[in-house]
């Protein structure tokens, strides 16, 4: 692998800037040029859709882009400087990874350009990343680090695994069918079953229950796997009778999954406690329409809970269908063998056994029946045994099998060994035809040789075999009906099989067209794409995923994602290729649309972050204003003569109130201060605002109005709506003040469409009142359009704006659950569209009033961690006549209160404090004194839950800065409630 020398300066590359990253990581100061280089690199990689990672020789992270932070779940400042291997490589791989990295950094080992490996995210999850790596060197060709780009392929890997697993299931069922046909015992059946269960589902133990004819008793037939011995020992000690869980499986005739047996009320507790079962899956096994038993599998304590997926459960059901006929056959064979063996003991014992045999046993000599057991009567539907004696045996054999039966009888007399089982058609006395399996041998009956045949009704087994064949056919139909293209081809590029979906995907009429074509010449735009995919398949020997183009019949591009693999013979020679092709042309288009939406989300998140910052500034500012306004307010109360000092104090109050209005403006932007809202009709508000605005706008700017007076009410603050119109109209005036133009104001009620909702997630598919303000002015350059709502961002001179106008408008609209959209072209004007939701229910507006200053003599405990606020409020309360105890610690104040709660009549506390916040303090006081009144002071009007406040005894919430008249009124209201 070639090393990238950072000293080489190539047009369009970032090599020089990456070199600066390593130099600056050790420097104590950064020049303006260096800072530009850093910003240039960061901005460049932040727009990438993959992770970019820069490591030094110690594996410390020197640079990471936004996509990398998103994948890993960290903020950039949390990641920079930490060791990549110690933090993000899974623990079991760290030592090996560290060793490889060290060898690469010392040039002892060549680095690979591409590899895939797991990484740990902040929440502890594993993501699979596909890496492309470059070794970075300085001018002396010394390695100084690595630069890697990584794509998150976790979801793609999961899809590959699911497809492979589905294919494995289809092959497993075929292998299971072959294994079961060779099974000669129940243990062989369950071993073959477990082998396939382990391969596809992952369970390590399986067992089979049999049920009696009345479906009342079940018992273990056989078991295999990790818990085989435990299951067999348990079966010797217990016999399940009336078990709720198994009865439910038997009664419903459907599979049941017990996800966690330890907490499930249904199973027999002996099973759970002794075997420590966790997940148990039980599938009913049928013989024709009768239930034969159940197949069970699952996990135990050491394996944990493992609930099968829907496809895995369907796979287990398919296995059960294969097993039923085999169990029936083995049962019959074992039963038949037991009776045959006992026939050698004695004639009497022989007779007793065959009389009780469930299989039909007939003895004939010279073609006539001389003995038949009761099961034979039932099989041929006779009335009694006597009805069968002396009947011709061939009367029961279907004519199609006469020749074979004659030859078979002749061979029986010439051989000493029993004839192997033979399947034939059997005609019963009522004329019905059944499938039977017949075994024959020579016996001595009543002192003379005779032919004994054991006849087993295999109609149910035949039905099961037919069902299995139909199941296999369904699998073939499933492939044919798949929405994705499926193919099998020769190594030299000829299709062997294709499904209909592939024919349609590529635009052809029938399969024959594809089967006749040369894949290399007719389907690929570039033969290198096919060669690359085949080379990867041959090299890995397993399923690979490739994305490439194929040529549609019309000549257009069809982008496909292929899940393919190579099928080889025992010598390793490639027999054919097969795979699944998915059309991802639309997905590629959707990914480009997704990138546009992500850009919108990033802009929205940026504005929300700025809003949070504004709220914090406002909180501190209010703490500063509280003592300023408080002291000035009290000083004015103490002055009785209009002296110069009175005028000076009025100027202080005037200036502080201007600052208070600025705080309100900041809080409006940050959406942390709720204004007074009530149901209003926007047409009248807009008309009023334009009347007030008209005198301030020159006559060479024409104002056009198109206002729909039928618009429904909105729940809003009329003053803030005035502010929106004032700010936007002022901006429009500044854009047209040199050339003149038209200011158009429209107000309509609209139903927002689903397409607009998809583009702007803050909107909902409902009715909105839309306010549109457009001008014919200079417009806004596209390069700064995304920044116009940022606070203090402005292109105007200092005498025309502070940069807060549009940010305040944005904050007001968002606080009203609305949306603001802007369209502008430089030199062609600007249009703002404001959507405010129509009221669903009528609300009553609220108003407040303030009485004259009221005094009192009660005792008040006041808490605030700002000493300046503590002092001024203490003086206010003292001036109002109250006895005041102050504290700058909420924990100390709580102790003072608890020592003598009867001393105080009221508690006033700040909300934001470093130990106990105001709500928590109020809650603890309320727990001891539920009726005690509390007033809460807040620096920035948080959206506090009213029910929470009531439950804590908080009677009122007041915002900073405090005025003595407001505080006096609230105290009296709290004490008299």
N, C-alpha and C positions, 0 to 999 in steps of 0.2 A: 504494500500500500504506500502511495506517495505521501510525503509530509508536506504540509502547507507552510511555507516560509512567510512570516508576517511582514518581513521587510519589503517584499515585492508589492508595489503599488499598481494595481490593475484597475482600469476604468470600470465603475459599477460594482466594485467589491468593497467589503468592509475590513479587509486585512489590516490596513494601517490603524484603524480605530480599535480593533481587537487588541493590537499590540499595546495601545495606550491603556487599555483596561488592566493589563498585567503590570505596566509601569506605575499607573496611578494607584493600584492596590497597595503599594508600599510607600507612596508619597504622603507628605503631611499637608500639602497644599495643592490646589487644583487651579490651573490657569483657565482663562476664558476659553481658549482654544481647546483645552482638554475637556472642559465641561461641554462644549459644543460636540466634540467627538462622542462623548458618552451619550448625550441626548440623541445624536444621529443614529447610533447603533440601536439604542433602546426603542426609538420610534420605528426604525426599520423592522426589527424582529417582532414588535408587538402586533403588527398587522398580519403576521403569519398565522396560518391555520394549524400549524404543528408546533410542538415544543422545541425551543432552542435552549441549549444548555452549554455554558462555558465553564470548564474545570481547570484548575491549575494542577501542578504535579503532585500536590497533596490531596487531590480529589475534592478540594474545597470549591464551592459554587461561587464563581465570580460574576456570572451574568445569567439571567433567566428571563424569558419573555412572559407576557400575560397568559398565553395559552398554557404554558408550563405550570404557572401558578394555579390556573383553573383546574387542570388535570390532577395536580397533587393536593389541592384543597388548602393551600397556604397563601398568605400575603407575601409580596416580594421581600419586604423587610424581614420577614421571619426566616427566609430561605438563604439570603445572601450571606456568604461566609461560613456556612455549616458544611460538614463533610457529607458528600453525596452517598458514599457507600454505607457509612454508619447509620444514616437516617432513612434512606429510601430503598436499599437493597434488602430483601427478606433475610432474616437471621441465618437460615441454613445455607445461604449462598454467599454470605459476606466474606468469609475467610478466603474462599477460592477467588472471588471477584477482586479482593484487595491484592492477592498475589499476582493475578493477571495484570491488573492496572500498574503495579509496581514494575513488573517486567517490561511492560510497554514503555513506561516513562524512562527506563534505563536502557531502552533499545535492545533488550534481550529477547523480545517477542514482537512479532509483526502484528499490528492491529488489523481487525477485519473492518471492512467498510460498512457492512450491514449485518445486523443480528437482531433477534427478538428476545426480550427477557421481561420478567415481572418486576413491578415497582410497588412500594408501599405508599398509600395516600395517608393524609392526616387522620382520616377516620378509621384507619386500620384495614382498608380494603386493598385488594390486589388488582392492579391494572396491567394489561399486557401492552408493551410499547415496542414498536418496530423502529430501530435506530439506524441512522446513517452517520458515520463517524469520520472526523478528519483530525489528524495529528497536527498541532501547531508548533512551529519552530521560530526561533529568533534569527537574526542576521547571521549568526555563527552556526546555524543549523542545529542548535541545541533545543531539545524539546522543552516547551514551557507550558503545555497543557493540551486539552482536547476541546473540539467544538462538535457538538452532536445535535442533530434534529431528530425528533421522535414523534411518531404518529400513534395515537391510541387505537389499537386494533382489538380491544377486549371484546366488543360486541361481535365483530367479524369472526373472531376465534370461536365464540360461543355458537354462532350460527354454523360454522364448519363442523364443530363437534356434534351438534344436533343432527346434521345431515348424515355424518358418518355413522352416528349411533343408529339412526333409522335404517341405514343400509345394512349395518351389522345385524339388526333384528331380522331382516328379511332372510339373510344368509343363515342366521342361527336357526330359524324355523325349519329351513330345508335340511340343515344338518341334524336337527332334533328328530325330524321325521325319519331320516335314515337310521339314526341310532336306535330309535324306539322299535323299528321293524326288526332289528337284530336282537333286541332284549329278550331274554328267556326267564327272567326273574324280576320280582318287584324291586329288589335292590339295584339291579341294572337299570330299571326304569328311572328310579329316583336319582341315580348317579348321572345318567344322561340328561335328566331334567336340570339338575343342579349345575352341571357344566355350562349349559346355555344361560341359566339365570345369572350365574356369576359373570359371564361374559357381557351381558347386555344390561342387566339391572344392578348387579353389584352385590346382591345378598350372598352370604356364605353358608347358609343352612336351608334345607328344604325337607319337607316331610309330607306324607300322604295319609289321610284318614279314610276309612270305609264306613258306610252307614248301613244299617239293617233295612229290611224291606219296609218296616213301619216308620222309618226315619226318626226313631226315638233314641237309638244308641249309636255312638261313634267310637271308634277305637283306632289307635295308631297302627297302620299297616307296615310302613318302613320309613326310614329317615337317612339322611346323608349330610355331610358337611362338618363344620367346626363343632356343632353341638349335637352330633349324632349320638354319642354315648349317653349324654344327659337325657336326650329325648327317649332313648330306648329304656333307660332305667326308670324314668318317670312313667312310661307306658306300662311297665310291669307292676307298678304300685297303684296306679289310678286308672279308672275307666270312666270316661266322661258320660254322664247321664243328665240330660236336660240342661246342658250348658247354654246359657242365654246367648252367648256370642255365636257358637256354632249352629244353634237352632235358628238364629236369625239368617245365617247364610243359607241353611237348608230350606227354610220356609220361603225366603225371597227369591231363591235360585239365581242370585246375582252376586258378583264379587263384593266383598266388604274389606275396607282398609281400616285397621285400628292404628291411628297415627302414633299414639303413645299409650302402650298397654298399661303402664304404671298408673296413669290417671284415668283410664277408661273404666266405667262401671260395669261393662258387659262381660269381660272374660272370666273364666274360672280362675280364682285367685291362686290355686295351687300352681297353675302354669306360670303366672306372673312372678310369684314370690320365689319359686324354686329354680326356674330357668332364667329369671331376670329378663323377660322379654321386653322389647321396646316397640318397634313397629312390626305389626303382623298383617300379612296380606293373605286372604283366604279366597280361593276360586272354586266354585262348584264344578264337579266333573259328572257329565251325563252319559248314560248308555241308552241311546234312542231318546225317549222322553223320560226315562226313569233316572233318578239321581243315584250315581254309583258311589260318590264320596267327595272329598275335597282335596285340593292341593294347597299346601300352606308354605309360606316362606317369609322371611323378614330379617330384622336385625335384633341384636341383643345388647346388653348393657355396655360391653366393651366397644361396640360399633356406634352407639348413639342412635338417635331417631333418624330414619331415612324413609321419607314418604315418597312412593313412586309417582312419577308424572303420569299424565293421562295416556301418553303413547306407551309407556312402560306397562301400565295396567292392561291396555289392549293387547300388548305382546304376551303377557301372562295368560290372558284368556285364550289366545290362539294356541298357546302351549297346552292348555288344559284340553282343548278339543282334540289335539293329537294324542294325548295320553289315554283318553277314555277307552278307545278300541283296543289299545295294547294291554291295559289292565284287564279288560274283559277276556282277551285271548289268553293271557297268562293264568288268570283265574281258572278258565276252562281247562287249560292244559294241566295245571296242578291238580285240579279236581279229578280230571280223567285219569291222570297217572296214579293218584292215590287209590282209585277204584281198581285199576288194572293190576297194581301190585298186590292188592288184597285178594284178588281172584285166585292167586297161586296158593293161598293158605289152605283153603278147604272149600268144598262145594257149598256147604251151608253158609259159611261166611261170605262166600262169593254171592250167593243169592240175596242175602240180607243187604249187602252193599249196593248191588245193582238195583234192588227194589227202592232203596232210598236215594239213589243217584238223581241229581237234577237234570242230567243229560239222558237223552233217549238211548236205550241199549236194546238192540234186537239181535236174536240168534236165528239164523236160517240155514236150512239144509236142502240141497237140490232145488233151490230157488223159492222155497216156501218157508214162511215164518213159523218157528216152533217155540219161540219165547219172545216176550216183550215186557219191559218193565213199565211201571205206572207213568214215568215221564214220557214214554213213547205214546201212551194213550193221549196224553195232553198235547204232544207235538203234532200228531196227525188228526187230532180232534175226533177221536173215536169215543164211543160210550163206555167201553170197558176193554180189558185185555182180551177176553174171549172173541171179541169182534175182529181182532187182528190175526189170530191163530189160523194157519193154513192159507192166508192170503199170499199172492205172488208178490215177492219183494219188488220186482220191476214195475209193478203197478204204481209204486210211489216215486219212481225215478222219472224225471222229465225225459221225453223222447230224445232230446238233443244230447243226452248223456248216456244213452243205452249202450253204445259201443264201448265207451270208456269203462263203464261199470262191469260189462262182461269180461273185458280184458283184465280188469283189476281183480275180480273174484278168482279168475283162473290163476293169476300170479300168486294170490294169497295161499292157495293150496300147495303151490310148488315151493314156497319159501317158509322159513321158520320165523323170520322177523316180522313184526307188525308192519302193515303198509303205512306209508306216511299219510298225513292228512290230505284230503282232496275236497275241493269245493265243487258243489253241484247244485242243481235246482231240484226241489222236492215238491211233489204234488200231494196235498193233504186230501182227506176223504171228502171234504166239502168243495174240492176243486181249486182252492187257493194255492198259490205257488210261493214258496219261501226259499231263501238261500240257506244252505246248510254246509257244514264241514264234517266229513265222514272219515273215521279211522277204522280199519279192519284188521282182523287177525284170526287165526285158526285156534279153536278151543275144543276141549273134550266136553261135550254136553250129553248127559245121560248115556255115557259110555261110548259115544261115537263122535268122530270129528264133525265139526260144524263151523260155520263162518259167523263170527260175532262182529257187529258194527256198532260203533258209538257215534251218535248223530247229535250235532250241536247246531242250534238255530243261530246263524250269524247275520241275520237280517239287520240287527242293530249295528253290528260292526261294519257291514257293507254301507249302511247309511252314513256312518261316521267317516268311512273312507271317501264316500262321495262328497260329503261335506268338506273334507280336507281338500279334495280336488277343486271344489268350487271356491274354497278359500284361496288356493294358489292362483286360480283364475282371477279372483278379485284383486290380488296383488298385482297381476299383470295389468288389469284394468286401471288400478290406481296409478301406475306409472303412465299409462296412456292418458289419463285424465288430469295429470299434474299440470298446474299452470306454468311451470318452468320447463324449458326444453331439456330432454334427456337423450343421450346418444351413446353409441358404442362404435368404435372405428378401428381400422387396422393401423399398424405403425406407419405404413406408407401413404395414408391419407384417404382411405375409402370408408364411407359409412357402412356399418353392418346393420345397425338398428337405429331408428329415430322415432320420437313420439310426435303426435299431432301438434303439440304446443311449439316444438322447434320449427316445424314446417310453417306455421302461421307467423312465428316471430321473425323469420327470414323472408316472408312474403311469397312463399311458393304455394302451389295448388295442391300437391300431393306428395307423399313420401318418396315415390319413385324418382322424382326430380332430384331430391337430395341424395338418394342412394346411388344415383348415376354420376354425380359430380366429383371433381377432384378438389378435395378440401383445401389443399395448399394454394391452388390457382384461383378457385372460384369464390372462396369465402373470405380469405384474409386480404386486407389492404396491403399489409407488409408481411412477407414470409418470416421476417425476423421475430415477429410477435409469436408465431406458432413455434418456431424453433426454441425461443426462450422458455415458453411454457413446458414444452416437451423435455427440454434439458433439466428443468427444475424437478419435473416428475421422476425422470430416470435417476437423478442424483439422490433425491430424498427417499424414494421408494414408498412414499405414502401420499395421502391426499394433499393436494396443493390448491391454493386459490389464486387466480389471476384475473385481472380486469383488462380487457382489450377490445378492439373494434372488430366487427364482422360486417361484411358487405350484404346489404339487403338486396333483394331481387331488383328493386328500382335503382340501386346504386348508392343509396344514402347510407350513412353510418348507423350501425346499431351497437351501442356499448353494452357489453355483457360481462357478468361476473361468473367465472367458471369455478366449480368445485369438481376437480378431476382427479383421476388416479390411473396408475398403470397396473394391468393384470399380467402376471408372469407365471410361467410354468415352473416345475420343480427345479429345472436347471438355471433359472433366472432369466430366461429368454422372454421378451415381451410378446404376449399373445395379442392383446388389443388394449386400447385406451377406452375409458368410459367416464362420463361426467354429467353434471347438471349445469345448464346455462340459464342465468337469470337476466332478463332485460333491465338494465339499470340506466337507460338513457334519460328517463324522466327524473330519476334520483339525482343524476348529475345536475340537471336543471334546478331541482329543488335545493341542492346544496348551495348553489349560487344565490338563490333567493334567501336562504338561511343566513348567509354572510351579511346581506343587506339588513335583515332584521336584527342581527347581533350588533351591528353598528348603532342602530337606534337604541337598543337596550343599554349599550355602553354610555351613550350620551345622557340617557335618563338617569343612570346610576351616578354619573358625575354631578348632575344638578342636585340629586338627593344628598350626596356627600357634602356639597357646599351648604345646603340647607341646615344640616346638622351642625356644621361649624358656626353658622350664623346664630343658631339658637344658643350655643355656648357663650358666644361673645355677648349676646343680649343679657344672659343671666348675670355675668360679671358686671356689665354696665349698670344694670338695675341696682346691684348692691352699692355701686359708687353713687348713684343718684339718690338713693334713700336718705343718707345723712345730709346731702346738700339741700334737698327739698325740705327735709324735716327741720333742720336748723333754721333755714330761711323762713319757713312757715311759722315756727314758734317765735322768731324775732319779730315778724310782722304783728303777731298777736300781742307782743309786749309793747309795741310802739303805739302811742295814742295821738301823736302829732305828726302831720305830713312833712317831716323834715327831710333833709338831703339823704340821711341814712335810710329813710323809708323808701326813697326813690332807688337807692342803690340795691336794697334788698329785693325790690320789685324786679330790677334787672336780673338779679341772680335767679329768682324764681322763673322769670321769662326765659332765660337761657336754659335752665334745667328742663323746663317744659318742652323746649325745642328738642333737647336731647331725648326726652321721653318719647316724643313723636317719632324721632329717628329709630329708637328701639322698637316701637310698634311697627315701623316700616320693615325693619330687619326681621321681626318675628312673623310678619305677614309673609315675607319671602320664604322663611324657613318652615312655615306651616305649623308652628308651635304655639301661636296665640290665636285663639278663637275670637272673632269679632261678633258684634251683635247682629244676628241674622233674623229675618222674618220673611213671611211670604210677601213677595213684591211682584208687580207687573213691570217687566223690563221696558215696554214701549214708552210709558210715562217717564221712567228714569232716564232713558236714552234721550228723549226729546228735551227734558230739563237740562241735561248735561250739555247738549248742543247749543241751547239758548244761552247758557252761561259762557260757552266757549266762543261763540260767533264774534263778539267784539274784539277778542284778542287775536283773531286770524285776519290777515289783510284781505281786502275785497278781491284782489286778483286771484285768490284761491277760491274756487267754487265748491260749496258743500252741497252734495246731492243726498237726499234721504229717500229710503224705500223701507218703511217700517210697517210691519203687519201688526195691527192693533188687536188681533184675535189670539195672540200668543198666550199660552197658559202661564200660571204663576211659576216662579222659581224661588227657592229658599236661599236668600242671599242678603248681604249687607249693602244697602243702597250707596253708602259712602264709598265703599270699595269699588262698586261698579262705576261710580263717577270717576274714581281714580284710574281705572282701566281706560275709560274713554279719554280722559284728559291726557294720560301718558301717550297713548297710541296716536291721538290726533296731533299732539305736539310734535311727535316724531315725524308724522306725515307733513306738517307745516315746515319743519326744518329741511325735509327732503325736497320741498317745492318752493322755498322762499326766493330763489333766484330766477326760476323759470316759470313760476306759476303752475297751475294745473287744477285737477279735480280731486276732491276728497269725497269718496262715496261711502255712505253708511247704510247698511242693510240689516234688518232684523226679521228673521223668519223662524217658524217652527218646523223641524225636520225629523224624519225617522232615520236613524243611523243604520246604514246597510251592513250586512255581515262582512263584506269585503273591506269596508273602512275599519271595522273592528279588528280584523286580522292584521291590518297595517299599524293600528294604534291601540295597544292593549288596554289603555286607560279608558277607552270608550266601551259602551255596552250597546247591544241592539235594542234601543228604546228611543223615546221621544226626547229631543233636546231643543232648546231655543238657541239658534245660531246667530251670533253677532259678527258681521263681516265689515271690516274697515280696510279700504283699498285706496291707494294714491297713485298718481302718475309721475312720481318724482324720480330721484336718481337710482333707487333700488339698492340692493345689498349684494356685495360680491359673494360668489359661491364659496370662496375660501374661508370666510368668517361667518357664514350663515349658521353653523352649528354652535357658535359661541355667543350669540346675541342675548341669550337669557342668563349668562353668567354675571354675577354682581360685579360692579365697577369696571366691566368691559364696555368701552365706548369708543367710537371714532369721532366724537364731537369734541370741540374745544372746551376748555374748563368752564367758560361762561355759559355754556348751553346744556350742561348735563353732568351728573356724577357717575353715570353708569349703573344706577340702581333702578331706573325706570322700568325697563323690560323685565328685570329679575323680579321686581315687586309685582308686576302684572302676572308673570308666570306663577308666583307664589299664591296670589289671590285666586287665580283660576284653579290651580291644583287643590287649594283648600276648599273650594266649592265643588269638589268632585267633578271638575270639568276638564277640558282639553283645549290647548291653544296650538294652532297649526299656522305655519308661515310659508308663503310662496313669494319668491322675489327673483328678478332678473336685473342685473346691473344695467342702468339706463332705461328701464321699462317700468319701474314702479314696484310696489310691495303690497301684498294682501295678507291681512291677519284674519283668521277664522277662529272664533271663540265659541265652544260648545258648553252650555250650562244645562244640567238635567232638569226636566220638567218635574214639578212636585207630583208625587203619587197621592199624598194625603194632605189636606189643609192643616196647617199648624198655626197656633196662636203666637203672635209676637209678644215679646217681653220688654218691659221698660223698668228702669230703676229710678229712684229718686233719693235725694240726700236731704236729711233734716238739718236743722241747726245743730251746732256742736253741743253734745250732751256730756255731762260729767258723772262721776260716781265715787264711791268710797270703798269698793270691794278690794280684795287682795288678789293680785295677778302674778303668775309665774311666767316670765318671758325668756325664751331660749333662741339664740342665734349665734353661729360661729364667727360672724364678722363683728369685730369689736366696735367699728364705727356705727354700724346699724344698731348694735346692742345699746350704745350710749344714747343715740338720738331717740330711739323708741322709749327708752327708760325715762328720758326727760319729758317726752310727749305724755306718757301715761301718768307721770307724777304731776304734770301741769293740769291734767284732767281730774286730779283728785284721788287717784288710785294708789294703794300700797303695793309697791313693786319689788319682786325678787328676781334677779337676772342671773343667767348662766350661759357660758359659751360652750358647754358640753351637754349633749342630750342625755348621756349616761349619768352624769353627776346630777342633772336636773331631776331625773327619774328617782334617784336615791333620796334627794331632798323632798320630793313629793311623797314618796312612800313612807318616809319617816314621820310626816305630819300632814296627811291629806286633808284634814279638816281646816288647815290654815288657809287654803286657797279656794277662791271662788271661780277662777278661770285660768286656763293655760293658753298662751300664745306661742307658737313654735314655728321656726323656719322649716321648709320641706327638705332642702338639700343640706345635709350635714355629714361629716366624715365617719361618725360611729353609727348611731341609730338615726335613720331618716325620720322626718316628721310624722309620716303615716305610721311607722312602726312604734314610735314613742306614744302616739295617740292610742294605738291598739292596746299597749300594755297598761296605760292609765285607764282606758275604758274597761278592761277586764276586771280591774279592782273597783272602779266607780262607774258603772254603766250610764249614770245620769249626769256625769260631769261634763261641762261644756269646754270645747277646744276650738281655737281659731288657727288655721294653717296659713302661713305666708309663703308665697312662691315667687321666684325670680323671673320665670318666663312662662306663666300660664299653661302648665302641662295639662294634657287631656286626662284628668283624673276621673276615675269611676265613681259616680255619685253614690251607688249602693255601698261601695267600699268605704267611702267617707262617712256615711250614716252609721255603718256598723262599727266605726271607730270613735263615734261621739263627736266628730268634727262638724261644727255648726255652720262655719263659713270658711271660704277660701278668698284671700285678698292678695293681689299682686303688688310687687314693688315697682316703683318707689311709693312709700306710704305718705299720705297727707293726714294731718291730725283730725280733720273733720270727718274723713272717711273712716278712720280707725275708731273714733268716738262712737259713730253710729253703729258699726259692726259689733262693738263690745256690748252696747246696750241691747241690741237684738239678740245676741248670744246668751246674755244673762237672763233675759226675760222669756226665752222660748221654753 
